[in-house]
Amino acid sequence: MKHRIISFALLILSISFIVLGIFLGEAESVIEKATRICMECIGIG
């Protein structure tokens, strides 16, 4: 039972941080950085 409560609490915390990051605009920043790294890896950027 204790394991189940901890798992649920971590799930709620994770979802909260994801939503907070989206509202702060971090998702765009991550996509831009990932695209830049990808382009560098294949030699375009």
C-alpha positions as CSV (number, residue, x, y, z in Angstrom):
1,M,0.0,0.0,0.0
2,K,2.8,2.4,0.9
3,H,4.5,1.7,-2.5
4,R,1.3,2.5,-4.3
5,I,0.9,5.9,-2.5
6,I,4.5,6.9,-3.3
7,S,4.1,5.9,-6.9
8,F,0.9,8.0,-7.2
9,A,2.6,11.0,-5.5
10,L,5.5,10.8,-7.9
11,L,3.2,10.6,-10.9
12,I,1.3,13.7,-9.7
13,L,4.6,15.5,-9.1
14,S,5.9,14.6,-12.5
15,I,2.8,15.7,-14.3
16,S,2.9,19.0,-12.3
17,F,6.4,19.7,-13.4
18,I,5.7,18.9,-17.1
19,V,2.7,21.3,-17.0
20,L,4.7,24.0,-15.3
21,G,7.5,23.7,-17.9
22,I,4.9,24.0,-20.7
23,F,3.4,27.1,-19.2
24,L,6.9,28.7,-18.8
25,G,7.8,28.1,-22.4
26,E,10.5,25.5,-21.8
27,A,9.0,23.1,-24.3
28,E,9.9,25.4,-27.2
29,S,13.4,25.8,-25.8
30,V,13.9,22.0,-25.6
31,I,12.7,21.5,-29.2
32,E,15.0,24.3,-30.5
33,K,18.0,22.8,-28.8
34,A,17.2,19.2,-29.9
35,T,16.8,20.4,-33.5
36,R,20.1,22.2,-33.4
37,I,21.9,19.2,-31.9
38,C,20.3,16.9,-34.5
39,M,21.4,19.2,-37.4
40,E,25.0,19.3,-36.0
41,C,25.1,15.5,-35.8
42,I,24.2,15.0,-39.4
43,G,26.4,17.8,-40.6
44,I,23.9,20.4,-41.8
45,G,24.0,23.0,-39.0
